[in-house]
Amino acid sequence: MTMNFFRGVMGGQPAGPQPTGAETIHKLCDRVASSTLLEDRRDAVRALKSLSKKYRLEVGTQAMDHLVHILQTDRSDSEILGYALDTLYNIICNDEEEEQDESEDMAAAPPIPVSGKHKNVPVSDENAQKQEEDLGVLFTDKFLGDSENVTLLLTLLEEFDFHVRWPGVKLLTALLKNQCNQVQGVILVSPMGVSRLMDLLADSREVIRNDGLLLLQQLTKGNAAIQKIVAFENAFERLLDIITEEGSSDGGIVVEDCLLLLVNLLKNNSSNQNFFKEGSYIQRMKPWFEVGDDNSGWSAQKVTNLHLMLQLVRVMVSPVNSPGATSSCQKSMYQCGLLQQLCTILMATGVPADILTETINTVSEVIRGSQINQDYFASVNAPSNPPRPAIVVLLMSMVNERQPFVLRCAVLYCFQCFLYKNQKGQGEIVATLLPSTIDANSISAGQLLCGGLFSADSLSNWCAAVALAHALQDNLTQKEQLLRVQLATSLGKPPVSLLQQCTNILSQGSKVQTRVGLLMLLCTWISNCPIAVTHFLHNQENVPFLTGQISENLGEDERLVQGLCALLLGICIYYNDNSLENYTKEKLKQLIEKRIGKENFVEKLGFVTKHELYSRAAQKPQPVFPSPEQMLFDHEFTKLVKELEGVITKAVHKTSEEEKKEEEVKKTLEQHDSIVIQYKDLIRDQDTQIQELREQVSTLSLNSEQMQNQITQQQSQIQQHKDQYNILKLKLGKDSQGLSSSHGEGAHVNGLHSEELSQLREEVEELRRQHTLQHTQLSDKDSLINTLRCGAAAAAQTAEGGAGGSDNTELLGEVESLRSRVQAQCAEISQLQTERLELIRRAEAVSSAPASSSESSADTVTVSELESRLAAQTTEAERLKEECRGLREGHAGLEQQLASAQSTVAIEQTEKTKLQQEVQESKKEQDDLLMLLADQDQKILNLKQRLRDLGETIDEDEDEIDARDQFGEDDDDDDDEEEDEENND
């Protein structure tokens, strides 16, 4: 029944009125919600997917809750999950990209007449796009109404099935595009949320990996916390591996996506930048910039990739980063050869213009403020014949009006970065302008700057003026050296100074851009340089020209020039040393009051900071301008204007009496300052001496502690030797007692039983004699036996010859008796031999050890064993006596060392006491000097108070510095007192 009804809905059109799109979608939603069979729900969701683009509003309004329910309940069927995710993506995504061919989906969708489609009033494409975006945001908010939906989506991303994972990635990306902050918050608090997304980069299917890159790009936008998590999930390693696998700069759009993600992770994130540097990932960037000799035919993708790679380098060394981090990255880039590789691209041929421009900007920031990098850049030569410095080649491009505007701006920025905090480089540039160093056979940087300064191109005038101003920035020596530069204007006329030539061109009424550049150069040149002010005022035409420019009522375009003229005249007043009688401070102020008016002068001075381009230039060091006409202000010059505007205004409003009083107070302050400086120098010297004495005391204390430790160790060693000596002494005593008792026992045995020993010895001798006698008898008997045997043999022969039987019988009887006697004697001999062996054994036992109190002990302990033990104990005793003598000698040596160390400690203690007395005396002298300094400070404060009462403004920075010095000295005194108390304790 259910299937028949569904087929009726999805099948052919019945007769009668056709259902509208909304009605069809409503029926499909009912089927999704009510069908019990998975196939029915799957077909309904598939139909909704096919209708979700044309009927986005209706599907999003009616079906979203049902689709989310499908994601929650039908987790076992990947096909229906894929359809649901695709449908949600279609109603949330605002992109106009064409999806893959959905012919099967369209076949399953019910036929809907044109009249039933959602129609809108015809509007412009822009309004239509805006409505589409509004729908996407609306449905995104509806989906995010329950944060668990995002968590559910993150869970589905763990599914490996392609039809679930890929649409899930696309859906989450669309959600991030529409409501980035809200989705980021949910993912951030979700357990392992970021880790699950990072797993997408390891997917073997490139489509999912590439869309995962797009997802992570959206996820990491503007969220430092997520950026850190992604970075610590080994993102740098994975992304760099992908870039290498895809061919680096020669790779496709995947490399571009990886680079965009890296820029997101590193830009304005100091933690990730430090992690990137510490992980040695900067070194892995060097191969990206290895370009070949043949640079023709760069593809658009390669240009884009290399552009992003250069941006990534700039992110690491951006001037907005902390100075310490930037300096560290600059050092790493020089050490790994990355800077050298960039300079190779800079000097290569065939490189596209936009890549060359971005490379120049990148090199600029890599060398900015880094002395070692700036020195290397100064040594780079272009591959020309003859070789020319890279700086010269770049300046040739800057003053060439046929070069692209962005390239000229990049070269100017590079030159500015080369001179930033580089007094050595400033001196080298200015030296190329001095008469003694000019080489007529080669083009120098100074010649190019002068040529650009006086060329017909206003942009070249401005760039050369700004570049030359940076060669003088915060460098009084080079400002004075540049006054020596002389220019030959024409044949037959005497040379004029560079300063005079600048004012001459200024008075000729050139273009606004040229005049602004020259005025910025002159203001930078003479600021904080009284000698340059005097040279400028020495020309009688300069002051009337400035007052005339300021006093005129000119148009809107000339207001900036008037403001800069007012600034230049104000610098002449503020840094005037009154060396020219006609142009003292007072006379210049009177001239302003008569010809211009103080209020009008201050108003014209304010035109500079109120200009719309002033604030834009003050934002960042790099000169970025939409067009050449808007190139008016330099970043460093805006700092100078901010510094001088207030002090010039105050200087102009001061009266002559105030000037005199200020001069008197200044002289007094200078005198007091000189006295204070003297005392400060004296105190610093004493502090240095005290510090040296403290170091000596600490050194002596350390030596004393070391000696004390040595003494302690030696005492412990002496004690150990004493203990060993006592143990050996006790052991030796016991052994001596044992030896004495053994010797006494032996003597007792020998004394008490000497008779027994004598008897034993006599018995042994008797036994030996008996043995000898018996041996002799035995020999005799043997000879007798042999004789008898011979006789018996002869008798036998006789008997055989016919002797009588009686004689034979007698002889046989006698033979038998002799045999028995021989056997008896043999037995007796064997017994005697046994007794002899026993006696020999007993004699040897008696001679080797003394006999004990009983006969059994005399048998077991022999005299020889006791004698050998006695000899061994005597030898051991002698050896122990020798060892005791050695220990006594070592003990005596240690006692001598102990006495010597104690005397050394006493001497060092005496020296330490003397040093403490000297420190106390120095402290007293310092206290006297501090009292005198306090009196001088009080006088200075009184004088400054008088100045304030007279309406003068005292520089607060000097007050703070003096206060800090005073407090610092007080703190030093307190530290000295505490240390002295500790030393006394």
Secondary structure as UniProt FT lines:
FT   HELIX           2..10
FT   HELIX           21..34
FT   HELIX           38..51
FT   TURN            52..55
FT   HELIX           56..73
FT   TURN            75..76
FT   HELIX           78..92
FT   HELIX           103..108
FT   HELIX           114..116
FT   HELIX           125..143
FT   TURN            144..145
FT   HELIX           148..156
FT   TURN            157..158
FT   HELIX           162..178
FT   HELIX           180..189
FT   TURN            191..192
FT   HELIX           193..198
FT   HELIX           199..202
FT   HELIX           206..219
FT   TURN            220..222
FT   HELIX           224..230
FT   HELIX           231..235
FT   HELIX           236..245
FT   TURN            246..247
FT   HELIX           248..250
FT   HELIX           253..266
FT   TURN            267..268
FT   HELIX           270..278
FT   TURN            279..280
FT   HELIX           283..289
FT   HELIX           300..316
FT   TURN            319..320
FT   HELIX           323..335
FT   TURN            336..337
FT   HELIX           338..347
FT   HELIX           353..367
FT   TURN            368..369
FT   HELIX           371..379
FT   STRAND          381..382
FT   STRAND          388..389
FT   HELIX           390..398
FT   TURN            401..402
FT   HELIX           405..419
FT   TURN            420..421
FT   HELIX           423..431
FT   TURN            432..433
FT   HELIX           435..437
FT   TURN            440..441
FT   HELIX           445..453
FT   HELIX           458..470
FT   TURN            471..474
FT   HELIX           476..482
FT   TURN            483..484
FT   STRAND          486..487
FT   TURN            491..492
FT   STRAND          496..497
FT   HELIX           498..507
FT   TURN            508..509
FT   HELIX           512..526
FT   TURN            527..528
FT   HELIX           530..538
FT   TURN            540..541
FT   HELIX           542..551
FT   HELIX           556..558
FT   HELIX           559..574
FT   HELIX           581..583
FT   HELIX           585..595
FT   HELIX           598..610
FT   HELIX           612..619
FT   HELIX           628..630
FT   HELIX           635..653
FT   HELIX           656..752
FT   HELIX           754..800
FT   TURN            801..802
FT   HELIX           805..847
FT   HELIX           855..860
FT   HELIX           863..949
FT   TURN            950..951
FT   HELIX           956..984
//
